[in-house]
């Protein structure tokens, strides 16, 4: 399947990209090459092969939480913060 100029312009619009006229033909050629490369996967015989969702046979690997005693006082910890106010760490507004 050959990608048309309209396909490239549509993808650019979806991606919120503004393209120069000179870029469209090159992107069309690049996209055709990418789709052609991926279409080679259609030729693979995958009969009898289980789908692979991850390459490591690990599932939900968790570690136990450990309580580690700390000797630092509240004041020492507050002194490590870049900014503190009223015995609390001050952070920039997020919203």
PDB file of N, CA, C and O in Angstrom:
ATOM      1  N   UNK A   1       0.844  -1.178   0.000  1.00  0.00           N
ATOM      2  CA  UNK A   1       0.000   0.000   0.000  1.00  0.00           C
ATOM      3  C   UNK A   1       0.889   1.240   0.000  1.00  0.00           C
ATOM      4  O   UNK A   1       1.750   1.404   0.864  1.00  0.00           O
ATOM      5  N   UNK A   2       0.671   2.079  -0.950  1.00  0.00           N
ATOM      6  CA  UNK A   2       1.445   3.302  -1.086  1.00  0.00           C
ATOM      7  C   UNK A   2       0.766   4.415  -0.295  1.00  0.00           C
ATOM      8  O   UNK A   2      -0.446   4.606  -0.394  1.00  0.00           O
ATOM      9  N   UNK A   3       1.536   5.130   0.473  1.00  0.00           N
ATOM     10  CA  UNK A   3       1.000   6.263   1.222  1.00  0.00           C
ATOM     11  C   UNK A   3       0.912   7.470   0.303  1.00  0.00           C
ATOM     12  O   UNK A   3       1.838   7.760  -0.455  1.00  0.00           O
ATOM     13  N   UNK A   4      -0.208   8.167   0.378  1.00  0.00           N
ATOM     14  CA  UNK A   4      -0.418   9.322  -0.486  1.00  0.00           C
ATOM     15  C   UNK A   4       0.006  10.604   0.226  1.00  0.00           C
ATOM     16  O   UNK A   4       0.290  10.619   1.423  1.00  0.00           O
ATOM     17  N   UNK A   5       0.034  11.644  -0.538  1.00  0.00           N
ATOM     18  CA  UNK A   5       0.338  12.971   0.004  1.00  0.00           C
ATOM     19  C   UNK A   5      -0.687  13.337   1.080  1.00  0.00           C
ATOM     20  O   UNK A   5      -0.350  13.923   2.109  1.00  0.00           O
ATOM     21  N   UNK A   6      -1.951  12.975   0.812  1.00  0.00           N
ATOM     22  CA  UNK A   6      -3.019  13.261   1.770  1.00  0.00           C
ATOM     23  C   UNK A   6      -2.799  12.501   3.082  1.00  0.00           C
ATOM     24  O   UNK A   6      -3.099  13.017   4.158  1.00  0.00           O
ATOM     25  N   UNK A   7      -2.271  11.268   2.988  1.00  0.00           N
ATOM     26  CA  UNK A   7      -1.962  10.499   4.202  1.00  0.00           C
ATOM     27  C   UNK A   7      -0.925  11.239   5.051  1.00  0.00           C
ATOM     28  O   UNK A   7      -1.064  11.343   6.270  1.00  0.00           O
ATOM     29  N   UNK A   8       0.100  11.742   4.398  1.00  0.00           N
ATOM     30  CA  UNK A   8       1.164  12.453   5.113  1.00  0.00           C
ATOM     31  C   UNK A   8       0.615  13.721   5.758  1.00  0.00           C
ATOM     32  O   UNK A   8       0.927  14.022   6.910  1.00  0.00           O
ATOM     33  N   UNK A   9      -0.196  14.458   5.019  1.00  0.00           N
ATOM     34  CA  UNK A   9      -0.778  15.685   5.567  1.00  0.00           C
ATOM     35  C   UNK A   9      -1.719  15.370   6.734  1.00  0.00           C
ATOM     36  O   UNK A   9      -1.775  16.115   7.712  1.00  0.00           O
ATOM     37  N   UNK A  10      -2.453  14.264   6.623  1.00  0.00           N
ATOM     38  CA  UNK A  10      -3.350  13.858   7.710  1.00  0.00           C
ATOM     39  C   UNK A  10      -2.545  13.487   8.956  1.00  0.00           C
ATOM     40  O   UNK A  10      -2.892  13.897  10.063  1.00  0.00           O
ATOM     41  N   UNK A  11      -1.475  12.715   8.780  1.00  0.00           N
ATOM     42  CA  UNK A  11      -0.621  12.350   9.912  1.00  0.00           C
ATOM     43  C   UNK A  11       0.019  13.591  10.542  1.00  0.00           C
ATOM     44  O   UNK A  11       0.136  13.688  11.764  1.00  0.00           O
ATOM     45  N   UNK A  12       0.426  14.521   9.705  1.00  0.00           N
ATOM     46  CA  UNK A  12       1.025  15.759  10.214  1.00  0.00           C
ATOM     47  C   UNK A  12       0.009  16.541  11.039  1.00  0.00           C
ATOM     48  O   UNK A  12       0.346  17.097  12.085  1.00  0.00           O
ATOM     49  N   UNK A  13      -1.231  16.581  10.569  1.00  0.00           N
ATOM     50  CA  UNK A  13      -2.278  17.293  11.307  1.00  0.00           C
ATOM     51  C   UNK A  13      -2.541  16.605  12.647  1.00  0.00           C
ATOM     52  O   UNK A  13      -2.662  17.271  13.675  1.00  0.00           O
ATOM     53  N   UNK A  14      -2.630  15.265  12.634  1.00  0.00           N
ATOM     54  CA  UNK A  14      -2.846  14.523  13.880  1.00  0.00           C
ATOM     55  C   UNK A  14      -1.698  14.739  14.860  1.00  0.00           C
ATOM     56  O   UNK A  14      -1.906  14.762  16.073  1.00  0.00           O
ATOM     57  N   UNK A  15      -0.486  14.896  14.328  1.00  0.00           N
ATOM     58  CA  UNK A  15       0.702  15.081  15.164  1.00  0.00           C
ATOM     59  C   UNK A  15       0.956  16.543  15.498  1.00  0.00           C
ATOM     60  O   UNK A  15       1.911  16.874  16.201  1.00  0.00           O
ATOM     61  N   UNK A  16       0.096  17.410  14.990  1.00  0.00           N
ATOM     62  CA  UNK A  16       0.233  18.845  15.217  1.00  0.00           C
ATOM     63  C   UNK A  16       1.573  19.360  14.689  1.00  0.00           C
ATOM     64  O   UNK A  16       2.251  20.159  15.334  1.00  0.00           O
ATOM     65  N   UNK A  17       1.934  18.875  13.492  1.00  0.00           N
ATOM     66  CA  UNK A  17       3.170  19.301  12.842  1.00  0.00           C
ATOM     67  C   UNK A  17       2.839  20.156  11.631  1.00  0.00           C
ATOM     68  O   UNK A  17       1.877  19.882  10.914  1.00  0.00           O
ATOM     69  N   UNK A  18       3.623  21.173  11.409  1.00  0.00           N
ATOM     70  CA  UNK A  18       3.494  21.933  10.171  1.00  0.00           C
ATOM     71  C   UNK A  18       4.671  21.548   9.284  1.00  0.00           C
ATOM     72  O   UNK A  18       5.831  21.652   9.684  1.00  0.00           O
ATOM     73  N   UNK A  19       4.352  21.105   8.078  1.00  0.00           N
ATOM     74  CA  UNK A  19       5.383  20.610   7.165  1.00  0.00           C
ATOM     75  C   UNK A  19       5.629  21.602   6.041  1.00  0.00           C
ATOM     76  O   UNK A  19       4.706  22.243   5.538  1.00  0.00           O
ATOM     77  N   UNK A  20       6.882  21.712   5.665  1.00  0.00           N
ATOM     78  CA  UNK A  20       7.240  22.459   4.464  1.00  0.00           C
ATOM     79  C   UNK A  20       6.892  21.583   3.261  1.00  0.00           C
ATOM     80  O   UNK A  20       6.876  20.356   3.361  1.00  0.00           O
ATOM     81  N   UNK A  21       6.620  22.206   2.154  1.00  0.00           N
ATOM     82  CA  UNK A  21       6.286  21.464   0.936  1.00  0.00           C
ATOM     83  C   UNK A  21       7.401  20.488   0.566  1.00  0.00           C
ATOM     84  O   UNK A  21       7.137  19.387   0.084  1.00  0.00           O
ATOM     85  N   UNK A  22       8.638  20.899   0.792  1.00  0.00           N
ATOM     86  CA  UNK A  22       9.786  20.058   0.430  1.00  0.00           C
ATOM     87  C   UNK A  22       9.908  18.820   1.322  1.00  0.00           C
ATOM     88  O   UNK A  22      10.567  17.855   0.933  1.00  0.00           O
ATOM     89  N   UNK A  23       9.295  18.825   2.499  1.00  0.00           N
ATOM     90  CA  UNK A  23       9.405  17.700   3.428  1.00  0.00           C
ATOM     91  C   UNK A  23       8.407  16.582   3.129  1.00  0.00           C
ATOM     92  O   UNK A  23       8.639  15.429   3.491  1.00  0.00           O
ATOM     93  N   UNK A  24       7.316  16.915   2.481  1.00  0.00           N
ATOM     94  CA  UNK A  24       6.224  15.953   2.298  1.00  0.00           C
ATOM     95  C   UNK A  24       6.667  14.742   1.494  1.00  0.00           C
ATOM     96  O   UNK A  24       6.397  13.608   1.890  1.00  0.00           O
ATOM     97  N   UNK A  25       7.341  14.962   0.375  1.00  0.00           N
ATOM     98  CA  UNK A  25       7.762  13.834  -0.472  1.00  0.00           C
ATOM     99  C   UNK A  25       8.750  12.924   0.261  1.00  0.00           C
ATOM    100  O   UNK A  25       8.655  11.701   0.165  1.00  0.00           O
ATOM    101  N   UNK A  26       9.691  13.514   0.985  1.00  0.00           N
ATOM    102  CA  UNK A  26      10.657  12.715   1.736  1.00  0.00           C
ATOM    103  C   UNK A  26       9.989  11.894   2.830  1.00  0.00           C
ATOM    104  O   UNK A  26      10.336  10.731   3.035  1.00  0.00           O
ATOM    105  N   UNK A  27       9.032  12.493   3.532  1.00  0.00           N
ATOM    106  CA  UNK A  27       8.312  11.763   4.572  1.00  0.00           C
ATOM    107  C   UNK A  27       7.453  10.656   3.974  1.00  0.00           C
ATOM    108  O   UNK A  27       7.305   9.585   4.563  1.00  0.00           O
ATOM    109  N   UNK A  28       6.893  10.922   2.810  1.00  0.00           N
ATOM    110  CA  UNK A  28       6.098   9.898   2.125  1.00  0.00           C
ATOM    111  C   UNK A  28       6.978   8.698   1.781  1.00  0.00           C
ATOM    112  O   UNK A  28       6.577   7.550   1.971  1.00  0.00           O
ATOM    113  N   UNK A  29       8.162   8.969   1.281  1.00  0.00           N
ATOM    114  CA  UNK A  29       9.108   7.899   0.933  1.00  0.00           C
ATOM    115  C   UNK A  29       9.553   7.146   2.196  1.00  0.00           C
ATOM    116  O   UNK A  29       9.615   5.917   2.199  1.00  0.00           O
ATOM    117  N   UNK A  30       9.861   7.885   3.259  1.00  0.00           N
ATOM    118  CA  UNK A  30      10.281   7.254   4.519  1.00  0.00           C
ATOM    119  C   UNK A  30       9.184   6.367   5.091  1.00  0.00           C
ATOM    120  O   UNK A  30       9.451   5.249   5.532  1.00  0.00           O
ATOM    121  N   UNK A  31       7.951   6.863   5.084  1.00  0.00           N
ATOM    122  CA  UNK A  31       6.837   6.084   5.624  1.00  0.00           C
ATOM    123  C   UNK A  31       6.595   4.834   4.786  1.00  0.00           C
ATOM    124  O   UNK A  31       6.308   3.771   5.336  1.00  0.00           O
ATOM    125  N   UNK A  32       6.705   4.946   3.468  1.00  0.00           N
ATOM    126  CA  UNK A  32       6.571   3.763   2.604  1.00  0.00           C
ATOM    127  C   UNK A  32       7.632   2.723   2.951  1.00  0.00           C
ATOM    128  O   UNK A  32       7.336   1.529   3.004  1.00  0.00           O
ATOM    129  N   UNK A  33       8.863   3.166   3.187  1.00  0.00           N
ATOM    130  CA  UNK A  33       9.941   2.235   3.554  1.00  0.00           C
ATOM    131  C   UNK A  33       9.666   1.562   4.897  1.00  0.00           C
ATOM    132  O   UNK A  33       9.888   0.360   5.049  1.00  0.00           O
ATOM    133  N   UNK A  34       9.189   2.324   5.856  1.00  0.00           N
ATOM    134  CA  UNK A  34       8.899   1.769   7.185  1.00  0.00           C
ATOM    135  C   UNK A  34       7.778   0.741   7.101  1.00  0.00           C
ATOM    136  O   UNK A  34       7.892  -0.355   7.650  1.00  0.00           O
ATOM    137  N   UNK A  35       6.692   1.095   6.413  1.00  0.00           N
ATOM    138  CA  UNK A  35       5.562   0.169   6.283  1.00  0.00           C
ATOM    139  C   UNK A  35       5.984  -1.067   5.499  1.00  0.00           C
ATOM    140  O   UNK A  35       5.557  -2.176   5.821  1.00  0.00           O
ATOM    141  N   UNK A  36       6.809  -0.893   4.484  1.00  0.00           N
ATOM    142  CA  UNK A  36       7.306  -2.042   3.719  1.00  0.00           C
ATOM    143  C   UNK A  36       8.142  -2.970   4.579  1.00  0.00           C
ATOM    144  O   UNK A  36       8.036  -4.191   4.465  1.00  0.00           O
ATOM    145  N   UNK A  37       8.964  -2.402   5.428  1.00  0.00           N
ATOM    146  CA  UNK A  37       9.796  -3.209   6.325  1.00  0.00           C
ATOM    147  C   UNK A  37       8.926  -3.987   7.308  1.00  0.00           C
ATOM    148  O   UNK A  37       9.152  -5.173   7.545  1.00  0.00           O
ATOM    149  N   UNK A  38       7.942  -3.318   7.872  1.00  0.00           N
ATOM    150  CA  UNK A  38       7.061  -3.969   8.842  1.00  0.00           C
ATOM    151  C   UNK A  38       6.198  -5.029   8.168  1.00  0.00           C
ATOM    152  O   UNK A  38       5.875  -6.044   8.785  1.00  0.00           O
ATOM    153  N   UNK A  39       5.823  -4.809   6.921  1.00  0.00           N
ATOM    154  CA  UNK A  39       4.970  -5.784   6.227  1.00  0.00           C
ATOM    155  C   UNK A  39       5.683  -7.111   6.005  1.00  0.00           C
ATOM    156  O   UNK A  39       5.035  -8.115   5.709  1.00  0.00           O
ATOM    157  N   UNK A  40       7.006  -7.131   6.143  1.00  0.00           N
ATOM    158  CA  UNK A  40       7.735  -8.397   6.035  1.00  0.00           C
ATOM    159  C   UNK A  40       7.309  -9.367   7.134  1.00  0.00           C
ATOM    160  O   UNK A  40       7.458 -10.580   6.983  1.00  0.00           O
ATOM    161  N   UNK A  41       6.786  -8.849   8.225  1.00  0.00           N
ATOM    162  CA  UNK A  41       6.328  -9.708   9.317  1.00  0.00           C
ATOM    163  C   UNK A  41       5.157 -10.586   8.887  1.00  0.00           C
ATOM    164  O   UNK A  41       4.940 -11.653   9.461  1.00  0.00           O
ATOM    165  N   UNK A  42       4.393 -10.141   7.871  1.00  0.00           N
ATOM    166  CA  UNK A  42       3.279 -10.950   7.372  1.00  0.00           C
ATOM    167  C   UNK A  42       3.762 -12.265   6.776  1.00  0.00           C
ATOM    168  O   UNK A  42       2.999 -13.228   6.709  1.00  0.00           O
ATOM    169  N   UNK A  43       5.005 -12.318   6.346  1.00  0.00           N
ATOM    170  CA  UNK A  43       5.545 -13.514   5.710  1.00  0.00           C
ATOM    171  C   UNK A  43       6.001 -14.563   6.719  1.00  0.00           C
ATOM    172  O   UNK A  43       6.268 -15.702   6.336  1.00  0.00           O
ATOM    173  N   UNK A  44       6.094 -14.210   7.988  1.00  0.00           N
ATOM    174  CA  UNK A  44       6.567 -15.149   8.998  1.00  0.00           C
ATOM    175  C   UNK A  44       5.501 -16.182   9.325  1.00  0.00           C
ATOM    176  O   UNK A  44       4.321 -15.857   9.461  1.00  0.00           O
ATOM    177  N   UNK A  45       5.933 -17.430   9.449  1.00  0.00           N
ATOM    178  CA  UNK A  45       5.033 -18.494   9.863  1.00  0.00           C
ATOM    179  C   UNK A  45       5.093 -18.585  11.387  1.00  0.00           C
ATOM    180  O   UNK A  45       6.090 -19.032  11.953  1.00  0.00           O
ATOM    181  N   UNK A  46       4.027 -18.161  12.034  1.00  0.00           N
ATOM    182  CA  UNK A  46       3.999 -18.159  13.497  1.00  0.00           C
ATOM    183  C   UNK A  46       3.067 -19.232  14.046  1.00  0.00           C
ATOM    184  O   UNK A  46       2.681 -19.190  15.215  1.00  0.00           O
ATOM    185  N   UNK A  47       2.712 -20.179  13.212  1.00  0.00           N
ATOM    186  CA  UNK A  47       1.809 -21.244  13.657  1.00  0.00           C
ATOM    187  C   UNK A  47       2.482 -22.077  14.749  1.00  0.00           C
ATOM    188  O   UNK A  47       3.618 -22.522  14.589  1.00  0.00           O
ATOM    189  N   UNK A  48       1.783 -22.277  15.840  1.00  0.00           N
ATOM    190  CA  UNK A  48       2.312 -23.071  16.942  1.00  0.00           C
ATOM    191  C   UNK A  48       3.236 -22.310  17.874  1.00  0.00           C
ATOM    192  O   UNK A  48       3.776 -22.894  18.814  1.00  0.00           O
ATOM    193  N   UNK A  49       3.427 -21.037  17.640  1.00  0.00           N
ATOM    194  CA  UNK A  49       4.303 -20.229  18.502  1.00  0.00           C
ATOM    195  C   UNK A  49       3.426 -19.381  19.413  1.00  0.00           C
ATOM    196  O   UNK A  49       2.568 -18.628  18.953  1.00  0.00           O
ATOM    197  N   UNK A  50       3.660 -19.520  20.710  1.00  0.00           N
ATOM    198  CA  UNK A  50       2.889 -18.753  21.685  1.00  0.00           C
ATOM    199  C   UNK A  50       3.263 -17.273  21.611  1.00  0.00           C
ATOM    200  O   UNK A  50       4.431 -16.938  21.413  1.00  0.00           O
ATOM    201  N   UNK A  51       2.282 -16.389  21.767  1.00  0.00           N
ATOM    202  CA  UNK A  51       2.596 -14.956  21.791  1.00  0.00           C
ATOM    203  C   UNK A  51       3.534 -14.626  22.953  1.00  0.00           C
ATOM    204  O   UNK A  51       3.426 -15.204  24.034  1.00  0.00           O
ATOM    205  N   UNK A  52       4.445 -13.698  22.717  1.00  0.00           N
ATOM    206  CA  UNK A  52       5.387 -13.271  23.741  1.00  0.00           C
ATOM    207  C   UNK A  52       5.029 -11.851  24.154  1.00  0.00           C
ATOM    208  O   UNK A  52       5.012 -10.934  23.333  1.00  0.00           O
ATOM    209  N   UNK A  53       4.746 -11.688  25.435  1.00  0.00           N
ATOM    210  CA  UNK A  53       4.401 -10.368  25.935  1.00  0.00           C
ATOM    211  C   UNK A  53       5.584  -9.712  26.615  1.00  0.00           C
ATOM    212  O   UNK A  53       5.649  -8.486  26.713  1.00  0.00           O
ATOM    213  N   UNK A  54       6.509 -10.511  27.079  1.00  0.00           N
ATOM    214  CA  UNK A  54       7.750  -9.996  27.634  1.00  0.00           C
ATOM    215  C   UNK A  54       8.802 -11.089  27.510  1.00  0.00           C
ATOM    216  O   UNK A  54       8.473 -12.275  27.487  1.00  0.00           O
ATOM    217  N   UNK A  55      10.046 -10.697  27.433  1.00  0.00           N
ATOM    218  CA  UNK A  55      11.101 -11.674  27.187  1.00  0.00           C
ATOM    219  C   UNK A  55      11.652 -12.291  28.458  1.00  0.00           C
ATOM    220  O   UNK A  55      12.320 -13.324  28.400  1.00  0.00           O
ATOM    221  N   UNK A  56      11.391 -11.686  29.595  1.00  0.00           N
ATOM    222  CA  UNK A  56      11.847 -12.252  30.857  1.00  0.00           C
ATOM    223  C   UNK A  56      10.677 -12.966  31.512  1.00  0.00           C
ATOM    224  O   UNK A  56       9.556 -12.457  31.510  1.00  0.00           O
ATOM    225  N   UNK A  57      10.926 -14.113  32.056  1.00  0.00           N
ATOM    226  CA  UNK A  57       9.849 -14.868  32.681  1.00  0.00           C
ATOM    227  C   UNK A  57       9.660 -14.429  34.132  1.00  0.00           C
ATOM    228  O   UNK A  57       9.690 -15.243  35.055  1.00  0.00           O
ATOM    229  N   UNK A  58       9.467 -13.137  34.307  1.00  0.00           N
ATOM    230  CA  UNK A  58       9.258 -12.589  35.641  1.00  0.00           C
ATOM    231  C   UNK A  58       7.850 -12.011  35.687  1.00  0.00           C
ATOM    232  O   UNK A  58       7.368 -11.418  34.722  1.00  0.00           O
ATOM    233  N   UNK A  59       7.217 -12.197  36.815  1.00  0.00           N
ATOM    234  CA  UNK A  59       5.874 -11.676  36.953  1.00  0.00           C
ATOM    235  C   UNK A  59       5.712 -11.071  38.336  1.00  0.00           C
ATOM    236  O   UNK A  59       5.918 -11.748  39.343  1.00  0.00           O
ATOM    237  N   UNK A  60       5.346  -9.809  38.386  1.00  0.00           N
ATOM    238  CA  UNK A  60       5.093  -9.129  39.659  1.00  0.00           C
ATOM    239  C   UNK A  60       6.179  -9.405  40.692  1.00  0.00           C
ATOM    240  O   UNK A  60       5.921  -9.981  41.749  1.00  0.00           O
ATOM    241  N   UNK A  61       7.377  -8.991  40.371  1.00  0.00           N
ATOM    242  CA  UNK A  61       8.494  -9.180  41.294  1.00  0.00           C
ATOM    243  C   UNK A  61       8.490  -8.020  42.284  1.00  0.00           C
ATOM    244  O   UNK A  61       8.712  -6.868  41.912  1.00  0.00           O
ATOM    245  N   UNK A  62       8.237  -8.338  43.528  1.00  0.00           N
ATOM    246  CA  UNK A  62       8.172  -7.339  44.578  1.00  0.00           C
ATOM    247  C   UNK A  62       9.225  -7.633  45.628  1.00  0.00           C
ATOM    248  O   UNK A  62       9.709  -8.759  45.731  1.00  0.00           O
ATOM    249  N   UNK A  63       9.567  -6.657  46.381  1.00  0.00           N
ATOM    250  CA  UNK A  63      10.457  -6.870  47.510  1.00  0.00           C
ATOM    251  C   UNK A  63       9.695  -6.503  48.769  1.00  0.00           C
ATOM    252  O   UNK A  63       8.764  -5.698  48.739  1.00  0.00           O
ATOM    253  N   UNK A  64      10.090  -7.085  49.838  1.00  0.00           N
ATOM    254  CA  UNK A  64       9.459  -6.782  51.120  1.00  0.00           C
ATOM    255  C   UNK A  64       9.901  -5.402  51.594  1.00  0.00           C
ATOM    256  O   UNK A  64      11.060  -5.022  51.427  1.00  0.00           O
ATOM    257  N   UNK A  65       8.989  -4.670  52.177  1.00  0.00           N
ATOM    258  CA  UNK A  65       9.339  -3.386  52.777  1.00  0.00           C
ATOM    259  C   UNK A  65      10.137  -3.633  54.047  1.00  0.00           C
ATOM    260  O   UNK A  65       9.811  -4.508  54.848  1.00  0.00           O
ATOM    261  N   UNK A  66      11.175  -2.852  54.209  1.00  0.00           N
ATOM    262  CA  UNK A  66      11.988  -2.966  55.414  1.00  0.00           C
ATOM    263  C   UNK A  66      11.948  -1.643  56.169  1.00  0.00           C
ATOM    264  O   UNK A  66      12.090  -0.570  55.582  1.00  0.00           O
ATOM    265  N   UNK A  67      11.755  -1.738  57.441  1.00  0.00           N
ATOM    266  CA  UNK A  67      11.822  -0.542  58.283  1.00  0.00           C
ATOM    267  C   UNK A  67      13.268  -0.378  58.713  1.00  0.00           C
ATOM    268  O   UNK A  67      13.845  -1.256  59.354  1.00  0.00           O
ATOM    269  N   UNK A  68      13.845   0.761  58.351  1.00  0.00           N
ATOM    270  CA  UNK A  68      15.233   1.029  58.712  1.00  0.00           C
ATOM    271  C   UNK A  68      15.246   2.175  59.716  1.00  0.00           C
ATOM    272  O   UNK A  68      14.775   3.272  59.417  1.00  0.00           O
ATOM    273  N   UNK A  69      15.774   1.924  60.884  1.00  0.00           N
ATOM    274  CA  UNK A  69      15.800   2.990  61.894  1.00  0.00           C
ATOM    275  C   UNK A  69      16.680   4.156  61.439  1.00  0.00           C
ATOM    276  O   UNK A  69      17.744   3.962  60.851  1.00  0.00           O
ATOM    277  N   UNK A  70      16.213   5.357  61.722  1.00  0.00           N
ATOM    278  CA  UNK A  70      16.942   6.568  61.371  1.00  0.00           C
ATOM    279  C   UNK A  70      17.295   7.327  62.646  1.00  0.00           C
ATOM    280  O   UNK A  70      16.470   7.469  63.549  1.00  0.00           O
ATOM    281  N   UNK A  71      18.507   7.803  62.703  1.00  0.00           N
ATOM    282  CA  UNK A  71      18.948   8.560  63.867  1.00  0.00           C
ATOM    283  C   UNK A  71      18.782  10.065  63.674  1.00  0.00           C
ATOM    284  O   UNK A  71      18.984  10.842  64.608  1.00  0.00           O
ATOM    285  N   UNK A  72      18.413  10.474  62.458  1.00  0.00           N
ATOM    286  CA  UNK A  72      18.311  11.903  62.180  1.00  0.00           C
ATOM    287  C   UNK A  72      17.089  12.491  62.877  1.00  0.00           C
ATOM    288  O   UNK A  72      16.037  11.858  62.973  1.00  0.00           O
ATOM    289  N   UNK A  73      17.257  13.704  63.355  1.00  0.00           N
ATOM    290  CA  UNK A  73      16.137  14.401  63.995  1.00  0.00           C
ATOM    291  C   UNK A  73      15.323  15.121  62.928  1.00  0.00           C
ATOM    292  O   UNK A  73      15.772  15.291  61.794  1.00  0.00           O
ATOM    293  N   UNK A  74      14.140  15.534  63.303  1.00  0.00           N
ATOM    294  CA  UNK A  74      13.274  16.272  62.391  1.00  0.00           C
ATOM    295  C   UNK A  74      13.987  17.535  61.893  1.00  0.00           C
ATOM    296  O   UNK A  74      13.917  17.868  60.710  1.00  0.00           O
ATOM    297  N   UNK A  75      14.660  18.221  62.791  1.00  0.00           N
ATOM    298  CA  UNK A  75      15.367  19.453  62.432  1.00  0.00           C
ATOM    299  C   UNK A  75      16.482  19.178  61.418  1.00  0.00           C
ATOM    300  O   UNK A  75      16.657  19.941  60.468  1.00  0.00           O
ATOM    301  N   UNK A  76      17.227  18.102  61.613  1.00  0.00           N
ATOM    302  CA  UNK A  76      18.302  17.756  60.673  1.00  0.00           C
ATOM    303  C   UNK A  76      17.735  17.456  59.288  1.00  0.00           C
ATOM    304  O   UNK A  76      18.306  17.868  58.279  1.00  0.00           O
ATOM    305  N   UNK A  77      16.620  16.745  59.238  1.00  0.00           N
ATOM    306  CA  UNK A  77      16.003  16.432  57.952  1.00  0.00           C
ATOM    307  C   UNK A  77      15.463  17.681  57.274  1.00  0.00           C
ATOM    308  O   UNK A  77      15.602  17.830  56.060  1.00  0.00           O
ATOM    309  N   UNK A  78      14.854  18.574  58.030  1.00  0.00           N
ATOM    310  CA  UNK A  78      14.358  19.821  57.455  1.00  0.00           C
ATOM    311  C   UNK A  78      15.499  20.681  56.930  1.00  0.00           C
ATOM    312  O   UNK A  78      15.329  21.388  55.937  1.00  0.00           O
ATOM    313  N   UNK A  79      16.651  20.633  57.575  1.00  0.00           N
ATOM    314  CA  UNK A  79      17.812  21.398  57.115  1.00  0.00           C
ATOM    315  C   UNK A  79      18.354  20.872  55.789  1.00  0.00           C
ATOM    316  O   UNK A  79      19.041  21.601  55.074  1.00  0.00           O
ATOM    317  N   UNK A  80      18.060  19.632  55.454  1.00  0.00           N
ATOM    318  CA  UNK A  80      18.506  19.067  54.177  1.00  0.00           C
ATOM    319  C   UNK A  80      17.638  19.529  53.008  1.00  0.00           C
ATOM    320  O   UNK A  80      18.073  19.480  51.857  1.00  0.00           O
ATOM    321  N   UNK A  81      16.429  19.970  53.292  1.00  0.00           N
ATOM    322  CA  UNK A  81      15.502  20.395  52.243  1.00  0.00           C
ATOM    323  C   UNK A  81      15.927  21.745  51.682  1.00  0.00           C
ATOM    324  O   UNK A  81      16.459  22.579  52.415  1.00  0.00           O
ATOM    325  N   UNK A  82      15.699  21.974  50.381  1.00  0.00           N
ATOM    326  CA  UNK A  82      16.048  23.272  49.794  1.00  0.00           C
ATOM    327  C   UNK A  82      15.270  24.423  50.423  1.00  0.00           C
ATOM    328  O   UNK A  82      15.786  25.534  50.540  1.00  0.00           O
ATOM    329  N   UNK A  83      14.014  24.153  50.834  1.00  0.00           N
ATOM    330  CA  UNK A  83      13.213  25.206  51.468  1.00  0.00           C
ATOM    331  C   UNK A  83      12.285  24.558  52.489  1.00  0.00           C
ATOM    332  O   UNK A  83      11.704  23.502  52.240  1.00  0.00           O
ATOM    333  N   UNK A  84      12.159  25.204  53.632  1.00  0.00           N
ATOM    334  CA  UNK A  84      11.258  24.708  54.680  1.00  0.00           C
ATOM    335  C   UNK A  84      10.555  25.896  55.305  1.00  0.00           C
ATOM    336  O   UNK A  84      11.104  26.995  55.382  1.00  0.00           O
ATOM    337  N   UNK A  85       9.316  25.655  55.754  1.00  0.00           N
ATOM    338  CA  UNK A  85       8.542  26.714  56.394  1.00  0.00           C
ATOM    339  C   UNK A  85       7.607  26.077  57.413  1.00  0.00           C
ATOM    340  O   UNK A  85       6.914  25.112  57.094  1.00  0.00           O
ATOM    341  N   UNK A  86       7.579  26.584  58.593  1.00  0.00           N
ATOM    342  CA  UNK A  86       6.706  26.103  59.671  1.00  0.00           C
ATOM    343  C   UNK A  86       6.883  24.602  59.909  1.00  0.00           C
ATOM    344  O   UNK A  86       5.904  23.861  59.991  1.00  0.00           O
ATOM    345  N   UNK A  87       8.113  24.169  60.016  1.00  0.00           N
ATOM    346  CA  UNK A  87       8.442  22.757  60.265  1.00  0.00           C
ATOM    347  C   UNK A  87       7.942  21.808  59.176  1.00  0.00           C
ATOM    348  O   UNK A  87       7.664  20.639  59.446  1.00  0.00           O
ATOM    349  N   UNK A  88       7.830  22.314  57.944  1.00  0.00           N
ATOM    350  CA  UNK A  88       7.436  21.476  56.806  1.00  0.00           C
ATOM    351  C   UNK A  88       8.349  21.784  55.627  1.00  0.00           C
ATOM    352  O   UNK A  88       8.870  22.893  55.503  1.00  0.00           O
ATOM    353  N   UNK A  89       8.535  20.794  54.769  1.00  0.00           N
ATOM    354  CA  UNK A  89       9.317  21.009  53.550  1.00  0.00           C
ATOM    355  C   UNK A  89       8.447  21.775  52.569  1.00  0.00           C
ATOM    356  O   UNK A  89       7.300  21.401  52.323  1.00  0.00           O
ATOM    357  N   UNK A  90       8.992  22.842  52.012  1.00  0.00           N
ATOM    358  CA  UNK A  90       8.259  23.672  51.067  1.00  0.00           C
ATOM    359  C   UNK A  90       8.640  23.255  49.650  1.00  0.00           C
ATOM    360  O   UNK A  90       9.820  23.167  49.312  1.00  0.00           O
ATOM    361  N   UNK A  91       7.619  22.999  48.823  1.00  0.00           N
ATOM    362  CA  UNK A  91       7.841  22.593  47.433  1.00  0.00           C
ATOM    363  C   UNK A  91       7.112  23.564  46.513  1.00  0.00           C
ATOM    364  O   UNK A  91       6.180  24.242  46.947  1.00  0.00           O
ATOM    365  N   UNK A  92       7.523  23.641  45.248  1.00  0.00           N
ATOM    366  CA  UNK A  92       6.830  24.532  44.310  1.00  0.00           C
ATOM    367  C   UNK A  92       5.403  24.040  44.048  1.00  0.00           C
ATOM    368  O   UNK A  92       5.107  22.853  44.180  1.00  0.00           O
ATOM    369  N   UNK A  93       4.534  24.968  43.676  1.00  0.00           N
ATOM    370  CA  UNK A  93       3.164  24.603  43.320  1.00  0.00           C
ATOM    371  C   UNK A  93       3.191  23.703  42.090  1.00  0.00           C
ATOM    372  O   UNK A  93       3.980  23.911  41.169  1.00  0.00           O
ATOM    373  N   UNK A  94       2.320  22.708  42.090  1.00  0.00           N
ATOM    374  CA  UNK A  94       2.256  21.781  40.961  1.00  0.00           C
ATOM    375  C   UNK A  94       1.146  22.185  40.007  1.00  0.00           C
ATOM    376  O   UNK A  94       1.310  22.107  38.789  1.00  0.00           O
ATOM    377  N   UNK A  95       0.046  22.605  40.542  1.00  0.00           N
ATOM    378  CA  UNK A  95      -1.090  22.994  39.692  1.00  0.00           C
ATOM    379  C   UNK A  95      -1.234  24.486  39.649  1.00  0.00           C
ATOM    380  O   UNK A  95      -2.134  25.001  38.985  1.00  0.00           O
TER     381      UNK A  95
END
